[in-house]
Amino acid sequence: MKKMQGFTLIELMIVVAIIAILAAIALPAYQDYTIRSQVSEGSVLADGAKTAVAEYYVNKGVWPTDNTMAGLATPASIKGKFVSGLTVATGKITTVYSATGTFRANKAIDTKSLIFSPTATGVSAGSISWTCSSATILQKHLPLICRTNEN
């Protein structure tokens, strides 16, 4: 009589159950990771605008009221894969995320915005500090520098 080889049905079912549990844990973590990476694009795009806004303030003593005054392109022209536009208004830089176009932002951040607000500290030294906030994007999806103690 020949000895049976291979896995039994119960062993295969246990393996499938283990894989399902691992997938249930990994998928939400990966989704949060991808959303955070999409949000960080807005932070990177805002870095260039921060320089322009800061230079304008140091030279003129007031915050620029729009993109043109800051020496930037129109809001719709400054975009990335997931950011549909970057707007300057009274020194504040706002990036808006969009789920339209070739690359689509996750639904969790679609039409939501990230705001960078300047504060002049030690103007004689030329120091400007920036705060980052968003009333619409969940704390867990914001870049680390933008998170508060909430959530």
N, C-alpha and C positions, 0 to 999 in steps of 0.2 A: 504494500500500500504506500502511496506517495504522500509525503508530508505537505500540508497546505502552507502556502507562502502568501505574504501580503498583509494588508491591514484589514481589520474587521470594520464593520459598519460603525460601531460605536466609537472606535478610535478616530475615524474620519469625521464623525459628527463633532467630536470634542475639538479637533483641529479647526473646523469651520467656526465653531463657537468662539474659540480663542481669537481667531482672526477678526471676527465681527466685533468683539469687545475692544481690541486694539484699534480698529478703524473708528469705532464710536468715540474713542478718546482722541485720536490723532486728527480727525477731520476738523472739529471745531478749533483746535489749536492752530492748525494750518490756515484756516480761514481768517482767524485773528491776525496771524502773521502777514498774510497777503494784504489785508486791509491796512495794517500799520505801514507796510512798505509803500502802499499807494498814497497814504496821508503824508509820508515823509517827502514825497515828490514836491508837495506844496511848500514845505519848509525849505527845500533846496532852491526852488524858484524864488522864494522870498528873500533868500540871502543876497542875491544880486540887487534886488530892489532896496534892501536895507542900506547898502552902500550908497546908492543914489540919493535916498531920502536923507541919510546922515550928512552927506556932502552938502546938499542943498541947505539943510538946517545950519550947519557950521558956517556957511558962506552968507546966508541971508538972515539968520536969526529967527526964522519962522518955518513951520512945517509946510511942505508942498501940498497943495490942495488936490492935485490930480496927477496922473501919469505924465502928462506932457510937461508940467512944471518941474517934476522930478527928473526929467530927461529920459523917460522910459517910453517904450512903444505903447500903443493903445492896449486897453485891458484884454481884448479878444486876441491880440497878437502874441501876448505872453502866455503860452500854454504848453502843456506837456502831454504825456500819454493819458493822464487821469485828471489833470487840472484844465478847466475850460477857460480860465482867465485869472489875471492878477490885477487888482485895482489898488491905487493909492488914493486915500482921501484924508486930508488933514494929518498927514504923516502915517496914518494907519495903513498897513498893507493887508489886503484880504485876498486869499486864494479860494476859488470856488471849484469844487469837484463835479465832474459830469460823467454820466453813463452813456453818452452818445459819442459817436465817432468810431474810429478803428479799434482803439483800446477803450474798454469800458470800466469805469470805477465801480467798485462793489456797491450794491444797493444800500448798504449801511452808511455810505458817505455820499451818495448821489445827491447833488444840489446843495450839499452842506459846505460850510466854509471854515477856514482857519484864519484867525486874525492876529497880526503882530502889531503891537502898540509900542511906540517909542516913548522914552522918558529921558529928558536931558538931566544928567547928573554931573555936576562939576563942569559947567559949560566952559569955564576958563581953561580947563584941561582938555576940553573937547570930548568928553565922555558921554555916550548915549547908551542907555540900557534898553533892552527889548523884552517885552512880556508877550507870551503866546497864549491864546485862549480860543475856545470854541464852545458856544452854548448848544451846538447841535450834534457834535461828534462825541461819542462815548469816550470817557477818560481812558479806557483800556486801549483805544485805537490811536490816541494822540502820541506824538513823539515824547520822549521822557522829559524834555525840558518844558513841555506844555502841560504836564499833568499836575493837578492839585491833589490835596489829601482826600478829596471826595472819591466815592466809588472804590 
